[in-house]
């Protein structure tokens, strides 16, 4: 008997995951994974070669299919009925006339583009005018300033670039030969009007008033659509059948929302990954008047107001490695050290910050005394990261959304101590669903939605639940964090 499955690919910063989803039950069958390298420089450069993504995708797909075949007995018992792709947002892929990458892709956490953000904002008449045009400010992570950076710093590469696209668009092009994008991921470029679901001509003109942008950028197709079919040339390399439908896919946050069923108002998703994100579904455009919350579209036909912090598990992994602690010791520190970390406060801007927009900021410990123990530092770092997420959630509320509960996902969500801390700091009930690889699962669910017409469920099965426990010590710690943040914003740190 043949088992029909859908394949969800998630190309993240650290790895690509390939998840197989049972077509009938919606259960996860298996997950394959292949890691990526990362190009990092002290000037804020964060890049990856797109070829690393395709090589990792082939490895992850083969691993997932092999595992499923072992479970079912014979490889031919597994039929992939459709493919969905989730990708890290905002990255810039520059292609030549043959659609080959011309250079490494600049990633979402690359902060070298701060001067281009300022220049584009000035060129378009200031921050308020920029927000009116697209709903989003220019931030270093977005794609528009990356294009400006390429034109300023590598004019030769810019001149021979025939097409620009996002990581998930590039993978769709590689899989199907179709050059297209969808509103969810496109809305994270800062040259896309999220309210009108179309490219912003004034922003593109400010980038380059001589370039043929219609030929340069991928056409926008509906998120819930079949974008193309798997190219015959990839069948041997991946083990997939040629002609397999490829859905439009989306950005990783958009697919994560589908993966955990956050496709209705009121449920806010918080992801503790390399970056920290918080987002929620909206039935209409939701724009922050200050521009700190992103006015994104989702990948179902609605909108997805979102905030992102650059420093999340990167900061907690840093302190754990610095102190030589394993995951168990990290968890023990969170559980045993009281709220407020004995008066120690940490501003987690180790790699600059996106919310608030401080690309050149650095990390800071305040209140450090000889009496503090290593576990106090661990608790302070976890609190600092979580207070940063709360700052972003306040921006989401400013955009007009009212979260009722939190759905916690991402690698950091495995920590019971951190999950409880998130509930306490955000002052909301929190659920932690038993979902593996939310973004890859969401991409597979979207593919099933467009191929089989089966909409995702809005409830994950048997989630863990955490209720907020408020304390004066945590309130005092939040006040200290706010004071440090103000100093950073004022340039006094």
ABEGO torsion letter per residue (X at the ends): XBBBBBBBBBBBAABBBBBBBBAAAGBBABBBBBBBBBBBBAAGBBBBBAAAAAAAAAAAAAAAAAAAAAAAGBAAABBBABBBBBBBBGBBBBBBAAGBBABBBBBAABAAAAAAAAAAAAAAGEAAAAAAAAGBBBBAABAAAAAAAAAAABAAAAAABABBBBAAAAAAAAAAGBBBBBAAAAAAAGABBAAAGBBBAAAAAAABAABBAAAABBBBBBABBBABBBBAAAAAAAGBBBGBBBBAEEBAAAAAAAAAGBABBGBBBBBBBABBBBBBBBABBBBBAAGABBBBBBAAGBBBBBBBBABBAAAAAAAAAAAGBBAAAAAAAAAABBBGGGGBBBBABAAEBAOBBBAABBBBBBGBBAABBAAAAAAAAAAAAAAAAAAAAAAAAAAGBBBABBBBBEAAAABAAAAAAAAAAAGBBBBBBBBBGAAAAAAAAAAAAAAAGBBBBABBBGBBBBBBBBBAAAAAAAAAAAAAAAAAAAGAX
